[in-house]
């Protein structure tokens, strides 16, 4: 009799009436008992709802029998909509300003959580069954994947965070498609979304122009579909993105090869499909802040790869992280949930050394799926982590612990002079730079020794600004010394060595330790930054003398003798100089 549709809501145990012109809620009728049951979706069972032809009555089948509800009697005094309760969280996203966390739910509400007050605000009633969500670059709206559909249409929805108004972005459902699943907002004014399927099958990747709301299918996507479904992706495909919105990571579910690929918002192109070799329906993934790294957790194993071609960067030990993963949005940090200890562990993505741990406060199951306990997201400003647990949403303020730097006492360039032994050229930590005047041979080989105030516990790695590191070791006879062997060092140049992830025996730590600069100028025995007649004369004056601590600089070829070979080498290098004075 009226343009009204009635639907039973098992969460509130009410029948809700909607206007079919505006789809606004009109009123509610209390059923009077709990109608939630596992068989409520089956025909001729609990939950079956019929309306009388005269528009006066509704009949609903309940666990206890048949209940008749008088619509006409209820309309003048409809039951007010109940105060919603937070339940069935799905996805979470922080705004860029660091003021709110927004949480979509299966009951159709979006809950804003105020980070400064630690309280929920009034929820937005989007209605339906909400899935993945992302936020506009200017924080003006949420873009939401709506799981519920019409007979032939699915939809994504824009929720205006200032007014609460919802804009529907409708699209025609593909064959077998049953609703929207996930969506990601790019830095290029476009969003990409995925859907679900009634069973197991492929769905399109859809593009949304965020300025016009025009929606289209991306036929050039690298999904695993073929034939008529070329470029389509498996249902329930996840789309984590980088903090800057430049890189998306598509992970298809329900395929044993684990199809996955990336998308660049900078070039508006998709990377090639690369199989993970395992089902991705029970996995977590994330993209680093600038889109350079991808983390994929499958079961109890996690690995970091480079984008877009999936080059292996690091493999974590089994069970190191077996639940949610997230990259920090402002720092080179990676967070992973470790369910054996119920902690979130932070790792440095330069060295993959552990930085710190956060206690979760309750037990978390391992190997979660999308939108389930274990979902971990990082705030856009790097100040918070949000974790979905079996009981609630837990928020963790992030304060990266600081530590006392590892104190460096001295540095030297060391070479062995035949049977005369090893001699060091001091590299001052301050003041004029030290000059290495001895030859590194055809391969430009040198050894830098860094001596610290305390014994070293960990040295994660090393790099050289003007050559390559061939080996690094802590001196077994003196653990306060770190020996770095170099090759490919050019003459007439300055170099520095950087140690990474350095810790000493008393707990001091430095992410990086920078050596003093070393000038390399063969035959500059005087150390003034130029090889000239003064150096040749000095070398001649020591010719025939035994190599000692006072004249080892004149043994330019380090053979253990100062002789004509050193004089010839000095003459051949005459006229060379360092780029600037030591």
C-alpha positions, 0 to 999 in steps of 0.5 A: 500500500505504501512505498515501504520496505521492511527488514528484520534486524537481528542485532536490535531484534526489530523490524525496520521500515525504509522509504523506497524513494529515499531509503531513509529509515521511517520507523521500527517495530520491536519483535519482542524476542531474540530473532538471531539464529544460524538458520535465519537466512534459510527459506521457510525458517526463523526470520521469514517476514511477510506483509499483508496485502492491505498494508496493515500487518507484518508476520515474522517467524521467530524461534518460538512461533509466529508473531503478528505486528500491527503496522497501522497501530505502530505508525503513530508512535513508532519505536525510536531508533535505539542508541547504537552499540559499537559492534562488528568492526570491519576496517579502520583508518586514521585521518591525516591531521591525527585527530580521529580514527574511523571504524566501519562496522557490519551494522552500517555505522562508522564510529569516529574515535577522538584521539585527544579525548580517548572517546567515541563520537556520535556514529555516522549511520551509513546503513548496510554492511560496511567493509573496507574504507579509506580517507580523502587526502584532505580528510573531508570524507570517507570512501567506503565499500558497501557489502549490501547490494540491490538486485543489479547494483553495487555501490561505494559510498562517500561519507561527508565527515562534516555533514554526515551526508552519504553519496552513493556511487553505484555500479552494475554488478558483474556476473556472480558479484555480490557487493563491494569489499575494499577500496583505496584512495590514491594521490592522483585523485583516483580510487580503486576498489574490489568486490565479493563473489557468490562462491569463488570467482573473479570480480573487476577492479573498479576505478572511481574518479574522486572529483566526478564520482565517475566509476569504471572498470580497469581492464588493464589491471593485472588480476589473475582472471582470464578470457572474458574475465581478463584482468579481474581479481579474485573475490575479497582482494585486499588493497593496502596502500602507502601513506603517501597514496602513491603505491597500492598492493593488491592481494587476491584470495582463494587461489593457491598461487597467491596472485598479487600485483602493485599499482602506481598512482604516479604513473596510473599503471599496474605492475605485473602479477607475481604469485606468492605461492600460497593462499592469501585469504588468511594474510596481512600485508602493508606498504611502506610510507613511500611505497618502496617496500611491501610486507606480506605475512602468510601464516607464521612467516613474513617477508619484505620485498621491494616494489614493484617487482617483488625483489626479496629484501628480508625474511623474518624468522618463523613466528617472528610476526604471525598476525597484523603488520603495518609500516610507520607513516613517517619513519623507517619502521615496520610493526608486526604482531607476535602472538606468542608474547602478545606484543607488537614489535617494531623493526628498523627497515634499514637494518631489520633490527628490533627497535622496541616492543608494545604489550597488547594486553590480551591474547590475540589469535595468529594468522587472521584474515582481513577485517578481523582481530589482528588488523593493525593500522598506523596513523598518518602522523606516526603517533599511533597504532590501532589494533583490532582484538577479539574484545575491542579496538586498542590504541597505542601511542608511539614514542620511539625510545631514545638511547645514549649513542655508542661513543667512538674514541678513535679511527685509523687506516691500517695497513700491513707493511710486509715483515715490518708489521701493521701501522696505522694512520690516525683519522682525527675525529675533529680538526684536519682530516687524516690522509692515507698516502699508501697504495691500495693496489689495483683493487683500491683496498684499505682497512678502517679500524674504529675503536669505541669506548666500550666493547661492541655487542652488535654491529648490523652493517656498514657502507662506504661513501667512496667504495664498497665494504668487502667485510666487517667484523668485531676484533675478537682480540679487542671487542672495542674495535670494529674492522671494516675492509674496503675495496674500490676506493679511488685515489685523490678522494675523500671517503667515510664509513657508516656503521648501522645498528650499533650497540655496545656491552653497556646498552648504548645504541646508535642507528648509525655511526659515522667515521671521520672523513679519510683523504686517500692520496697515494704518495702524499707522505707529508699529508698536506693534500698534494703529491709533489716534490716535497713528498718525493724528497721525503721518500728519498731521504728514507730510502734504505732505512728500516720501516718503523713507526716514524717513517712507515708513510714513506713505504708507499707500496707497503712491501716492508722496505723504503726503496726505489719502488716507493720513489718511483711510485711517488714520482708517478703520482706527482701533481695529484691532489685531494679535492680540498685541503685536509 
